[in-house]
Amino acid sequence: MVRTVRWTWLTLVISLMLLGVGPAHAGVGDTRPGAEAGFVKLDPIKYKFVIPLKKDSLDVPFTTTESRIFYTFQPADKSPETAPLFVFHNGGPGAATTANFFANNTAPYSINLGAVGKDTAGVVKNPHSWTSMGNLLYIDPSQSGFSYNVSDEIFSDPEYGSVLKKLWTEYWNAGNFNAFIDADQLLRVILTFLAKHPELAQREVVMVGESYGGVRVSTILHMLMNSADYDTNGSSFFRDPGMASMIRTHFKTGDKAPSPEVVSKQFDRQVLVQPQLSSYQDEEQGKLYWAKDSVIDDVAKAAKTTFSRSKAKCWWFAVLTKNTCVLMVYLKDYGRDRYDWAQRLDYSDDQDAYSNKAMRDVRILTTMLGVKPQDIPMLKKSERGNAYHTMGFPVIGDDERPTQDTTTLKGVFGSLDAPDSYYVSWNEVAYAASSMNLGSVVRSRLPISPDKDPLFGDMFLENLKYVRTFLTDAKRDLVIFSDAMAPALARHTGLVKGVSTREENWYETGRMSVTWKDDTTTHIRWPLYRDAGHAVAMTMPDKLLVDVNDWIDGQDAGWSRRHLEWNPGNARLAAWKSDDVRLRLTRPAVKSGSLLLLPAKAKTFAGVLTFRHGKKAAALRRVSLQREHLVATVDGRRIRLMSVAGNGQARLTAPGARTLNNRLDVDIFEANTPVGRLVERLP
């Protein structure tokens, strides 16, 4: 209840603040100055995997297919030339960033169903736009969203069987899909974008990843920090000299790879929303789910049933782990969405379906992008060449059937052949090819699977030494269960001695702490989102924006822009028989009516709060917050006047009650007497 009140009030304040500083956005269907949308054309990339043998090594070369990677850029509301650049990556693999981060309450406009409601326009202004903090760059990974590949070879024989066979090779055998080439392509897009925007080329870059986007961000940052390892004669088993050259060019280091210290001067932060970080997460989640009194018991209870913990229920799913058994079988029986267990089963699917439809609507797309689709090169049918976007199955082809009109991309630009599609919010074939890589000879010989290989967790931890990190703690997400992150990372014993967490509460922010082998510690910002699932911005965009904004501003502890609000007038004075007891604020530092606004953590309230009874008075001076207590000086004596629980409920301590009784010459104050609630808010 406290949390709800707190963020309802906070939402109003931050919304007014943000709307006050930014320019007025254009209306539905209009373009916006400074907004961009387009494709970065990636020519075929030559790279290789190096498989170690007993006495030598085996080079396995690949050449990717030409890719056209879609991006959209949204400039900062204020001073875009000096604001940081946030680069967004969603997950899957196979999920479009434009259907997720971009669609759901981070961009200037939103097509989130909760935000749109009954608005007939189908798109609404977003009061929680991250453009209030900086410039935004959203990138659709290969074969997702608007991004597509081009191959003349596939269509050299137009017979459908031949096309399908070659498409299979493109997805499974050509080296187009694995975690390393995926990150490679995205990094090339980022560097190309920066090169074409010199006004942004040296700006701070904040990498933002959600779900599998955590793998993407970890891999991209590791490539940047250690580019020499990925060069021709590097130590990594993945080598792309072209990418290494682009990194050197960007950082202007000549023939020498930039050091992590040089890279981290620009790429110095990462915001990871419910991220996949370690291959151990699956196992640790399974342990927590099947433990006694687990969150799954709470989910079952909400569905008016029980968690049977019957492994036989999943026996015929041979590949299911204890974690995926819960996600794929039990939650379906409970009618709950695995991405947000407080929601019905189809909650996330409905949003994805709407995003997939809305992004094909020309008016909505223009509003979202701030750019007319007709002005985007390489989007029109006539400019796509021999493009493919799917395996060509009709069920996932260009699906605006059975009717078309001029309001859709297909209606404006014309119908595409089945292997191509203007937009694919979720490409399940790309997911399968990336995750399974069944056709790759390197899969069983090299650690290229984020689901199974600890290497990716190692990369995240190695980056952590140079990159300030923000992780979310969303309590309704079961796909990435927050409580499993720390134990999963703690299993990387080659790098860490331990990982601990502190959940956010009223007096201190959430924090994850990584203790290294040398006994030094790195702290990660870990704010709590009690009413959010996997996509935090879908249900708690207000708090996410505030938390990231505070963190970007350097207020990692989250206190110097916030206060704790205490209304003594709402205390249970009646229980004290207190008709004769009066409370008065004098010379307050900040106040609003009867509200006492306690300033930043460990700082004191520069006023006096006085309890009076007749001619007797107890004056509270130098009031401050000291962890779980409200401490004050009473008649020259420093005491712990109140204790404050995790929900903000304040109660008199025994010394506090005794002091007030003595100073006022009464016997009405008792230990544990409720004296109001403290609620966090912006000043």
C-alpha positions as CSV (number, residue, x, y, z in Angstrom):
1,M,0.0,0.0,0.0
2,V,2.8,2.4,0.8
3,R,4.5,1.6,-2.5
4,T,1.3,2.3,-4.4
5,V,0.7,5.7,-2.7
6,R,4.4,6.6,-3.1
7,W,4.6,6.0,-6.8
8,T,1.2,7.5,-7.6
9,W,2.3,10.8,-6.1
10,L,5.8,10.5,-7.6
11,T,4.4,9.8,-11.0
12,L,2.5,13.0,-11.0
13,V,5.6,15.0,-9.9
14,I,8.0,13.5,-12.4
15,S,5.5,13.7,-15.2
16,L,5.0,17.4,-14.6
17,M,8.7,17.9,-14.3
18,L,9.4,16.2,-17.6
19,L,6.6,17.8,-19.5
20,G,7.8,21.1,-18.3
21,V,11.4,20.9,-19.6
22,G,10.9,19.3,-22.9
23,P,9.6,20.7,-26.2
24,A,6.0,19.9,-27.2
25,H,5.8,16.8,-29.3
26,A,4.0,16.7,-32.6
27,G,0.6,15.1,-32.8
28,V,-0.5,11.7,-34.0
29,G,0.7,11.1,-37.5
30,D,3.2,14.0,-37.5
31,T,6.9,13.9,-37.9
32,R,9.4,15.4,-35.3
33,P,12.5,17.5,-35.9
34,G,15.7,15.5,-35.3
35,A,14.1,12.1,-35.3
36,E,15.6,9.5,-37.7
37,A,14.8,6.1,-38.9
38,G,16.7,4.0,-41.4
39,F,18.9,1.0,-42.2
40,V,22.6,0.4,-41.8
41,K,23.7,-1.8,-44.6
42,L,26.2,-4.4,-43.5
43,D,28.1,-6.0,-46.3
44,P,29.0,-9.7,-45.8
45,I,31.2,-10.1,-42.8
46,K,34.1,-12.5,-43.0
47,Y,35.0,-14.1,-39.6
48,K,36.1,-17.4,-38.2
49,F,35.8,-19.6,-35.2
50,V,39.1,-21.2,-34.0
51,I,38.6,-24.7,-32.5
52,P,41.6,-25.8,-30.4
53,L,43.0,-29.3,-31.1
54,K,45.5,-31.3,-29.1
55,K,48.5,-30.1,-31.1
56,D,47.1,-27.4,-33.3
57,S,43.8,-25.6,-34.0
58,L,41.1,-25.7,-36.7
59,D,39.9,-22.5,-38.4
60,V,36.2,-22.6,-39.3
61,P,35.5,-19.6,-41.6
62,F,32.1,-18.0,-42.3
63,T,30.8,-15.2,-44.4
64,T,27.5,-13.7,-43.4
65,T,24.7,-12.7,-45.8
66,E,24.2,-9.0,-46.5
67,S,22.1,-7.5,-43.7
68,R,20.1,-4.4,-43.5
69,I,19.8,-3.5,-39.8
70,F,17.0,-1.0,-38.9
71,Y,17.5,1.7,-36.3
72,T,15.5,4.7,-35.1
73,F,17.0,7.7,-33.3
74,Q,15.0,9.9,-31.0
75,P,16.9,13.1,-29.9
76,A,17.0,14.3,-26.3
77,D,14.3,16.9,-25.3
78,K,17.0,19.2,-24.1
79,S,20.6,19.8,-25.3
80,P,20.9,16.7,-27.5
81,E,24.4,17.7,-28.5
82,T,25.6,17.2,-24.9
83,A,23.2,14.5,-23.6
84,P,24.3,10.9,-23.3
85,L,23.2,8.3,-26.0
86,F,21.2,5.3,-24.7
87,V,21.4,2.3,-27.1
88,F,18.6,-0.2,-26.7
89,H,18.7,-4.0,-27.3
90,N,15.9,-6.4,-26.7
91,G,16.1,-10.1,-26.4
92,G,14.9,-13.4,-27.8
93,P,17.1,-13.8,-29.7
94,G,14.7,-13.0,-32.5
95,A,12.7,-10.3,-30.6
96,A,12.5,-6.8,-32.1
97,T,13.6,-3.9,-30.1
98,T,11.0,-1.7,-31.8
99,A,8.3,-4.1,-30.5
100,N,9.5,-4.0,-27.0
101,F,11.6,-1.2,-25.5
102,F,10.5,1.2,-28.2
103,A,6.9,0.3,-28.1
104,N,6.5,0.1,-24.3
105,N,6.9,3.5,-22.5
106,T,10.5,4.5,-23.2
107,A,10.2,6.5,-26.4
108,P,8.3,9.8,-27.0
109,Y,5.2,7.9,-27.9
110,S,3.9,4.5,-26.8
111,I,1.8,1.7,-28.1
112,N,1.7,-0.2,-24.8
113,L,-1.8,-1.5,-24.4
114,G,-2.0,-0.3,-20.8
115,A,-1.1,3.2,-21.9
116,V,-3.2,3.3,-25.0
117,G,-6.4,2.0,-23.2
118,K,-9.4,3.0,-25.2
119,D,-7.7,5.7,-27.2
120,T,-8.9,5.2,-30.8
121,A,-5.7,6.6,-32.2
122,G,-3.9,3.4,-31.0
123,V,-0.9,5.4,-29.9
124,V,-0.4,7.9,-27.1
125,K,2.2,10.4,-25.9
126,N,4.5,8.9,-23.3
127,P,5.0,11.0,-20.2
128,H,7.9,8.7,-19.2
129,S,10.0,9.2,-22.3
130,W,13.7,8.6,-21.8
131,T,14.3,11.5,-24.1
132,S,14.1,13.6,-20.9
133,M,17.5,12.0,-20.0
134,G,19.2,11.7,-23.3
135,N,19.3,10.7,-26.9
136,L,17.8,7.3,-27.7
137,L,19.0,4.8,-30.3
138,Y,16.9,1.6,-30.9
139,I,18.3,-1.2,-33.0
140,D,16.4,-4.2,-34.4
141,P,18.7,-7.2,-34.5
142,S,19.2,-9.2,-37.7
143,Q,15.9,-10.7,-39.0
144,S,13.7,-9.1,-36.4
145,G,11.5,-6.1,-36.5
146,F,12.2,-4.2,-39.7
147,S,15.7,-5.7,-40.2
148,Y,16.1,-8.1,-43.1
149,N,18.8,-9.9,-45.1
150,V,19.4,-9.8,-48.9
151,S,20.7,-12.8,-50.9
152,D,20.7,-13.1,-54.7
153,E,21.8,-16.7,-54.3
154,I,18.6,-17.8,-52.5
155,F,16.4,-16.7,-55.4
156,S,18.7,-17.8,-58.3
157,D,16.3,-20.8,-58.7
158,P,12.8,-19.5,-58.1
159,E,11.4,-23.0,-57.5
160,Y,9.9,-23.0,-53.9
161,G,11.7,-26.2,-52.8
162,S,15.0,-24.7,-53.9
163,V,14.3,-21.4,-52.1
164,L,13.3,-23.2,-48.9
165,K,16.4,-25.4,-48.9
166,K,18.7,-22.4,-49.4
167,L,16.8,-20.5,-46.6
168,W,17.5,-23.4,-44.3
169,T,21.2,-23.1,-45.1
170,E,21.0,-19.3,-44.5
171,Y,19.5,-19.8,-41.0
172,W,21.3,-22.9,-39.9
173,N,24.6,-23.3,-41.7
174,A,25.9,-20.0,-43.0
175,G,27.1,-18.5,-39.7
176,N,24.4,-15.8,-39.7
177,F,23.1,-16.7,-36.2
178,N,25.2,-17.1,-33.0
179,A,25.8,-14.9,-30.0
180,F,29.1,-13.6,-31.3
181,I,28.2,-12.6,-34.8
182,D,24.9,-11.1,-33.4
183,A,26.9,-8.8,-31.1
184,D,29.4,-8.1,-33.9
185,Q,26.7,-6.9,-36.2
186,L,25.1,-4.7,-33.5
187,L,28.4,-3.2,-32.6
188,R,29.1,-2.4,-36.2
189,V,25.8,-0.6,-36.4
190,I,26.6,1.5,-33.3
191,L,30.0,2.5,-34.6
192,T,28.6,3.3,-38.0
193,F,25.9,5.4,-36.5
194,L,28.4,7.3,-34.4
195,A,30.7,7.9,-37.4
196,K,27.8,9.4,-39.4
197,H,26.8,11.6,-36.5
198,P,29.9,13.5,-35.5
199,E,28.0,15.6,-33.0
200,L,27.3,12.4,-31.0
201,A,30.6,10.5,-31.8
202,Q,32.2,11.3,-28.4
203,R,29.1,11.4,-26.3
204,E,28.7,9.0,-23.3
205,V,27.1,5.8,-24.4
206,V,24.8,3.9,-22.1
207,M,24.0,0.4,-23.2
208,V,20.5,-0.8,-22.4
209,G,19.6,-4.5,-22.6
210,E,16.5,-6.5,-21.6
211,S,16.3,-10.3,-21.3
212,Y,18.7,-11.8,-23.9
213,G,19.7,-8.2,-24.5
214,G,21.8,-8.8,-21.4
215,V,23.9,-11.3,-23.4
216,R,24.1,-8.8,-26.3
217,V,25.3,-6.0,-24.1
218,S,27.8,-8.2,-22.2
219,T,29.3,-9.5,-25.5
220,I,29.4,-6.1,-27.2
221,L,31.1,-4.4,-24.3
222,H,33.6,-7.3,-24.0
223,M,34.4,-7.0,-27.7
224,L,35.0,-3.2,-27.2
225,M,37.1,-3.6,-24.0
226,N,39.2,-6.5,-25.5
227,S,39.2,-5.9,-29.2
228,A,42.7,-7.2,-29.6
229,D,41.5,-10.7,-28.5
230,Y,39.0,-10.7,-31.4
231,D,41.5,-9.6,-34.0
232,T,43.3,-11.8,-36.6
233,N,45.8,-13.2,-34.1
234,G,43.8,-12.7,-31.0
235,S,43.3,-15.1,-28.1
236,S,39.5,-15.5,-28.5
237,F,38.0,-18.4,-30.5
238,F,35.9,-15.8,-32.4
239,R,37.9,-13.5,-34.6
240,D,36.7,-10.7,-36.9
241,P,39.6,-8.4,-37.9
242,G,37.1,-6.0,-39.6
243,M,35.3,-5.3,-36.4
244,A,38.6,-4.8,-34.5
245,S,39.6,-2.3,-37.2
246,M,36.4,-0.4,-36.8
247,I,37.0,-0.2,-33.0
248,R,40.5,1.2,-33.5
249,T,39.2,3.7,-36.0
250,H,36.5,5.0,-33.7
251,F,38.9,5.4,-30.7
252,K,41.6,6.8,-33.0
253,T,44.3,4.5,-31.6
254,G,46.0,3.7,-34.9
255,D,47.3,0.1,-35.1
256,K,46.9,-0.4,-31.3
257,A,43.7,-1.7,-29.7
258,P,42.2,0.7,-27.2
259,S,42.5,-0.3,-23.6
260,P,39.5,-1.0,-21.4
261,E,40.2,2.2,-19.6
262,V,40.0,4.2,-22.9
263,V,36.8,2.4,-24.0
264,S,35.1,2.9,-20.6
265,K,35.6,6.7,-20.8
266,Q,32.8,6.6,-23.4
267,F,31.0,3.2,-23.0
268,D,30.9,3.6,-19.2
269,R,27.4,2.5,-18.2
270,Q,24.9,-0.3,-18.7
271,V,21.2,-0.6,-17.8
272,L,20.1,-4.2,-17.7
273,V,16.4,-4.9,-17.4
274,Q,15.8,-8.4,-16.1
275,P,18.8,-9.6,-18.1
276,Q,20.1,-13.0,-19.0
277,L,23.7,-12.9,-17.6
278,S,24.8,-16.4,-16.7
279,S,24.2,-19.9,-17.9
280,Y,23.7,-20.8,-14.2
281,Q,20.5,-18.8,-13.9
282,D,18.3,-21.6,-15.2
283,E,19.5,-24.0,-12.6
284,E,19.4,-21.5,-9.8
285,Q,15.8,-20.5,-10.7
286,G,14.8,-24.1,-10.7
287,K,16.2,-24.6,-7.2
288,L,14.3,-21.5,-5.9
289,Y,11.0,-22.5,-7.7
290,W,10.9,-26.0,-6.3
291,A,12.0,-25.0,-2.8
292,K,9.4,-25.0,0.0
293,D,7.2,-21.9,0.2
294,S,8.5,-20.5,-3.1
295,V,7.1,-17.8,-5.3
296,I,5.4,-20.6,-7.4
297,D,3.4,-21.5,-4.3
298,D,2.2,-17.8,-4.3
299,V,1.4,-18.1,-8.0
300,A,-0.6,-21.3,-7.5
301,K,-2.4,-19.7,-4.5
302,A,-3.4,-16.8,-6.6
303,A,-4.8,-19.2,-9.2
304,K,-6.7,-21.0,-6.3
305,T,-4.8,-24.2,-6.6
306,T,-1.5,-25.6,-5.2
307,F,2.0,-26.3,-6.6
308,S,2.1,-30.1,-6.7
309,R,5.9,-30.3,-7.4
310,S,5.3,-33.4,-9.6
311,K,8.2,-33.9,-11.9
312,A,6.1,-36.5,-13.7
313,K,4.0,-33.6,-15.0
314,C,6.9,-32.7,-17.3
315,W,8.3,-36.1,-18.0
316,W,7.4,-36.1,-21.7
317,F,9.2,-32.8,-22.2
318,A,12.6,-34.4,-22.3
319,V,14.5,-31.1,-22.7
320,L,12.7,-29.3,-19.8
321,T,14.7,-28.4,-16.7
322,K,13.1,-27.8,-13.3
323,N,12.9,-24.1,-14.3
324,T,11.4,-24.5,-17.7
325,C,9.0,-27.2,-16.4
326,V,7.5,-24.5,-14.2
327,L,7.5,-21.9,-16.9
328,M,6.1,-24.0,-19.8
329,V,3.8,-26.4,-18.0
330,Y,2.7,-25.3,-14.5
331,L,2.1,-21.6,-15.3
332,K,0.0,-22.6,-18.3
333,D,-2.2,-24.7,-16.0
334,Y,-2.4,-21.7,-13.6
335,G,-3.4,-19.4,-16.5
336,R,-0.6,-17.0,-15.6
337,D,1.8,-15.1,-17.8
338,R,5.4,-16.3,-17.2
339,Y,6.7,-12.8,-18.0
340,D,4.4,-11.3,-15.3
341,W,2.8,-13.8,-13.1
342,A,0.2,-11.3,-11.8
343,Q,-1.3,-11.1,-15.3
344,R,-3.4,-13.5,-17.3
345,L,-1.8,-16.1,-19.5
346,D,-1.9,-14.1,-22.8
347,Y,-1.0,-10.7,-21.4
348,S,2.5,-10.5,-23.0
349,D,1.4,-12.3,-26.2
350,D,-1.5,-9.7,-26.7
351,Q,1.0,-6.9,-26.4
352,D,3.3,-8.5,-28.9
353,A,0.5,-9.1,-31.3
354,Y,-0.7,-5.5,-31.0
355,S,2.9,-4.2,-31.5
356,N,3.2,-6.4,-34.6
357,K,0.0,-4.9,-36.0
358,A,0.6,-1.3,-35.0
359,M,4.1,-1.1,-36.5
360,R,2.6,-1.9,-39.9
361,D,0.1,1.0,-39.6
362,V,1.5,3.9,-41.5
363,R,-0.1,6.6,-39.2
364,I,1.0,4.9,-36.0
365,L,4.4,4.1,-37.3
366,T,4.9,7.8,-38.4
367,T,3.9,8.9,-34.9
368,M,6.3,6.4,-33.2
369,L,9.3,7.1,-35.4
370,G,8.7,10.8,-36.0
371,V,9.6,10.0,-39.6
372,K,7.3,9.1,-42.6
373,P,7.9,5.4,-43.6
374,Q,7.8,6.6,-47.3
375,D,11.0,8.6,-46.5
376,I,13.0,5.6,-45.2
377,P,15.4,4.3,-47.8
378,M,15.4,0.5,-48.3
379,L,12.0,0.0,-46.7
380,K,9.9,0.1,-49.8
381,K,9.3,-3.1,-51.8
382,S,11.1,-1.5,-54.8
383,E,14.3,-1.0,-52.8
384,R,14.6,-4.3,-51.0
385,G,16.1,-6.4,-53.7
386,N,16.2,-10.2,-53.1
387,A,15.2,-9.8,-49.4
388,Y,14.1,-12.4,-47.0
389,H,12.8,-12.0,-43.5
390,T,11.5,-15.4,-42.6
391,M,11.8,-19.0,-43.6
392,G,9.0,-18.3,-46.0
393,F,6.2,-20.2,-44.3
394,P,2.9,-18.5,-44.9
395,V,2.0,-18.5,-41.2
396,I,4.8,-16.0,-40.4
397,G,4.9,-14.2,-43.7
398,D,3.6,-10.8,-44.5
399,D,0.5,-11.4,-42.5
400,E,-1.9,-8.5,-43.1
401,R,-4.5,-10.9,-44.4
402,P,-7.1,-11.1,-45.8
403,T,-7.7,-7.4,-46.6
404,Q,-5.4,-4.5,-47.3
405,D,-5.8,-0.7,-47.5
406,T,-3.6,2.3,-47.9
407,T,-3.2,2.7,-44.1
408,T,-0.7,-0.2,-43.9
409,L,2.8,-0.7,-45.2
410,K,1.6,-3.5,-47.4
411,G,-1.1,-1.2,-48.8
412,V,1.3,1.7,-49.4
413,F,4.3,-0.2,-50.7
414,G,2.8,-3.4,-52.1
415,S,2.7,-7.1,-51.1
416,L,6.0,-8.9,-50.5
417,D,6.8,-12.5,-51.4
418,A,6.5,-15.0,-48.6
419,P,10.1,-15.2,-47.5
420,D,10.1,-11.4,-47.0
421,S,8.0,-9.3,-44.6
422,Y,7.9,-5.6,-43.7
423,Y,7.8,-6.3,-40.0
424,V,8.3,-9.3,-37.7
425,S,8.0,-8.6,-34.0
426,W,9.1,-12.1,-33.1
427,N,11.1,-14.4,-35.5
428,E,11.0,-17.8,-34.0
429,V,13.2,-19.3,-36.7
430,A,15.9,-16.7,-35.8
431,Y,15.5,-17.7,-32.2
432,A,15.9,-21.4,-32.9
433,A,18.9,-20.8,-35.2
434,S,20.6,-18.6,-32.7
435,S,19.8,-20.8,-29.6
436,M,20.3,-24.2,-31.1
437,N,22.7,-23.7,-34.0
438,L,22.0,-27.3,-35.0
439,G,23.8,-27.0,-38.3
440,S,27.0,-25.5,-36.9
441,V,30.1,-27.6,-36.6
442,V,31.4,-25.4,-33.8
443,R,28.4,-25.8,-31.4
444,S,29.7,-28.9,-29.6
445,R,33.3,-27.8,-29.7
446,L,33.2,-24.1,-28.5
447,P,31.3,-22.3,-25.7
448,I,28.9,-20.3,-27.9
449,S,25.7,-21.0,-26.1
450,P,24.6,-18.4,-23.5
451,D,22.2,-21.0,-22.1
452,K,24.8,-23.5,-21.3
453,D,28.3,-21.9,-21.3
454,P,29.6,-19.9,-18.3
455,L,31.7,-17.8,-20.7
456,F,28.9,-15.2,-21.0
457,G,28.7,-14.7,-17.2
458,D,32.4,-14.3,-17.1
459,M,32.2,-11.6,-19.8
460,F,29.6,-9.7,-17.8
461,L,31.8,-9.9,-14.7
462,E,34.9,-8.8,-16.5
463,N,33.0,-5.8,-17.9
464,L,31.8,-5.0,-14.4
465,K,35.3,-3.8,-13.4
466,Y,35.0,-1.0,-16.0
467,V,31.3,-0.3,-16.5
468,R,28.9,1.1,-14.0
469,T,25.9,-1.2,-13.8
470,F,22.2,-0.9,-13.1
471,L,20.1,-4.1,-12.8
472,T,16.4,-4.3,-12.1
473,D,14.7,-6.4,-9.4
474,A,11.2,-7.1,-10.8
475,K,9.3,-9.3,-8.5
476,R,6.7,-10.6,-10.9
477,D,9.1,-11.9,-13.6
478,L,9.5,-15.6,-13.6
479,V,11.5,-15.9,-16.9
480,I,14.4,-14.0,-15.4
481,F,13.9,-14.5,-11.6
482,S,15.7,-11.7,-9.8
483,D,16.5,-13.7,-6.7
484,A,18.5,-16.2,-8.9
485,M,20.9,-13.6,-10.3
486,A,23.2,-13.3,-7.3
487,P,23.6,-17.1,-6.7
488,A,24.1,-17.6,-10.4
489,L,26.9,-15.1,-10.6
490,A,28.4,-16.4,-7.4
491,R,29.1,-19.7,-9.2
492,H,31.7,-18.0,-11.4
493,T,34.3,-18.8,-8.8
494,G,37.2,-18.2,-11.1
495,L,36.5,-14.5,-10.8
496,V,34.5,-13.9,-7.7
497,K,34.6,-14.8,-4.0
498,G,30.9,-14.1,-3.5
499,V,27.8,-12.1,-4.5
500,S,25.4,-10.5,-2.0
501,T,22.2,-8.4,-2.3
502,R,20.4,-5.8,-0.4
503,E,16.7,-5.3,-1.3
504,E,15.5,-1.7,-1.7
505,N,13.6,-0.4,1.3
506,W,12.5,3.0,2.6
507,Y,15.8,4.2,3.8
508,E,18.4,2.7,1.3
509,T,18.5,1.7,-2.3
510,G,18.8,-1.9,-3.6
511,R,22.3,-3.1,-4.2
512,M,24.0,-6.1,-5.5
513,S,27.6,-6.5,-4.4
514,V,30.3,-8.5,-6.2
515,T,33.3,-9.4,-4.1
516,W,36.3,-10.3,-6.2
517,K,39.1,-12.8,-5.5
518,D,41.3,-10.0,-4.2
519,D,38.6,-9.0,-1.6
520,T,37.7,-5.8,-3.4
521,T,34.0,-5.1,-4.0
522,T,32.0,-3.7,-6.9
523,H,28.5,-2.4,-6.2
524,I,25.6,-2.7,-8.7
525,R,22.5,-0.5,-8.5
526,W,19.6,-2.9,-8.0
527,P,16.3,-1.0,-7.5
528,L,13.1,-2.8,-6.7
529,Y,10.0,-3.1,-8.9
530,R,7.4,-4.9,-6.9
531,D,4.6,-4.4,-9.4
532,A,6.5,-5.2,-12.6
533,G,7.3,-8.2,-14.6
534,H,9.9,-9.0,-17.3
535,A,9.4,-5.8,-19.2
536,V,9.6,-3.3,-16.3
537,A,8.6,-0.3,-18.5
538,M,5.3,-1.9,-19.3
539,T,3.9,-1.5,-15.8
540,M,6.3,0.7,-13.8
541,P,7.7,3.2,-16.4
542,D,7.6,6.0,-13.9
543,K,9.8,4.5,-11.3
544,L,12.2,3.0,-13.9
545,L,12.7,6.5,-15.4
546,V,13.2,8.1,-12.0
547,D,15.7,5.4,-10.9
548,V,17.8,5.5,-14.1
549,N,17.7,9.3,-14.1
550,D,19.0,9.5,-10.5
551,W,21.7,7.0,-11.3
552,I,22.8,8.8,-14.5
553,D,22.9,12.0,-12.5
554,G,25.4,10.4,-10.2
555,Q,23.0,9.9,-7.3
556,D,23.6,6.2,-7.0
557,A,22.3,6.2,-3.4
558,G,19.2,7.9,-4.7
559,W,18.9,10.4,-1.8
560,S,20.0,13.8,-2.7
561,R,17.0,14.5,-5.0
562,R,14.5,12.8,-2.7
563,H,13.1,13.3,0.7
564,L,11.2,11.1,3.2
565,E,7.9,12.6,4.0
566,W,6.5,12.2,7.5
567,N,3.1,13.7,8.6
568,P,3.1,13.8,12.4
569,G,-0.5,15.0,12.2
570,N,-1.5,11.5,11.0
571,A,0.1,9.8,13.9
572,R,-2.2,8.1,16.3
573,L,-2.4,10.9,18.8
574,A,-5.8,9.8,20.0
575,A,-4.2,6.7,21.4
576,W,-2.0,9.0,23.6
577,K,-5.1,10.7,25.1
578,S,-3.4,13.6,23.5
579,D,-6.0,16.4,23.4
580,D,-3.5,18.4,25.3
581,V,-0.4,17.3,23.3
582,R,0.4,19.6,20.4
583,L,3.0,19.2,17.6
584,R,4.6,22.2,15.9
585,L,7.2,22.7,13.2
586,T,9.4,25.8,13.6
587,R,12.1,27.0,11.2
588,P,11.9,23.9,8.9
589,A,14.3,23.5,6.1
590,V,11.4,22.4,3.8
591,K,7.8,21.8,4.7
592,S,4.4,21.4,3.1
593,G,1.6,22.0,5.5
594,S,2.1,19.6,8.3
595,L,4.5,17.5,6.4
596,L,8.1,17.1,7.7
597,L,10.4,16.5,4.7
598,L,13.5,14.8,6.0
599,P,16.3,15.6,3.5
600,A,19.1,13.5,2.2
601,K,20.3,10.4,4.0
602,A,22.6,11.1,7.0
603,K,21.8,14.9,6.7
604,T,19.8,16.6,9.4
605,F,16.5,18.5,9.3
606,A,17.4,22.1,9.9
607,G,14.3,22.9,11.9
608,V,12.6,22.0,15.2
609,L,9.7,19.6,15.8
610,T,8.2,20.4,19.2
611,F,5.9,18.2,21.3
612,R,4.0,20.4,23.8
613,H,1.8,19.5,26.8
614,G,0.7,22.5,28.8
615,K,3.7,24.6,29.6
616,K,6.1,21.6,29.1
617,A,7.9,21.0,25.8
618,A,10.1,18.4,24.2
619,A,12.0,20.0,21.3
620,L,13.4,17.6,18.7
621,R,16.4,19.1,16.9
622,R,18.9,17.8,14.4
623,V,16.4,15.1,13.2
624,S,18.1,12.7,10.8
625,L,17.7,9.2,9.4
626,Q,20.2,6.6,10.6
627,R,19.4,3.3,8.8
628,E,16.4,1.9,10.6
629,H,15.9,4.7,13.1
630,L,14.9,8.3,13.2
631,V,17.5,10.0,15.5
632,A,17.1,13.3,17.2
633,T,18.6,15.6,19.8
634,V,16.1,16.2,22.7
635,D,17.2,18.8,25.2
636,G,20.8,18.3,24.2
637,R,20.7,14.5,24.3
638,R,21.0,12.3,21.2
639,I,18.5,9.5,21.1
640,R,16.9,7.0,18.8
641,L,13.4,8.4,18.9
642,M,11.7,6.1,16.5
643,S,12.2,2.8,14.7
644,V,11.0,2.6,11.1
645,A,10.0,-0.7,9.5
646,G,10.6,-1.7,5.8
647,N,7.1,-0.4,4.9
648,G,7.9,3.0,6.4
649,Q,5.8,2.6,9.5
650,A,7.3,4.6,12.3
651,R,7.0,3.6,16.0
652,L,8.3,5.1,19.2
653,T,11.3,3.3,20.7
654,A,11.4,2.6,24.4
655,P,14.0,5.4,24.9
656,G,11.9,7.7,22.7
657,A,8.7,7.1,24.7
658,R,10.5,7.4,28.0
659,T,12.1,10.7,26.9
660,L,8.8,12.3,25.8
661,N,7.1,11.2,29.0
662,N,9.8,12.6,31.1
663,R,10.1,15.9,29.2
664,L,6.3,16.4,29.1
665,D,5.6,15.0,32.6
666,V,3.0,12.5,31.3
667,D,2.7,8.8,31.1
668,I,0.8,8.4,27.9
669,F,3.7,7.4,25.5
670,E,4.6,3.8,25.1
671,A,7.2,1.8,23.2
672,N,5.9,0.7,19.7
673,T,3.2,3.4,19.6
674,P,2.6,4.1,15.9
675,V,3.6,7.6,14.9
676,G,2.9,7.7,11.2
677,R,4.5,6.5,8.1
678,L,7.4,7.8,6.1
679,V,7.0,7.9,2.3
680,E,9.7,8.6,-0.3
681,R,9.0,11.5,-2.7
682,L,10.6,14.1,-4.8
683,P,10.9,17.6,-3.3
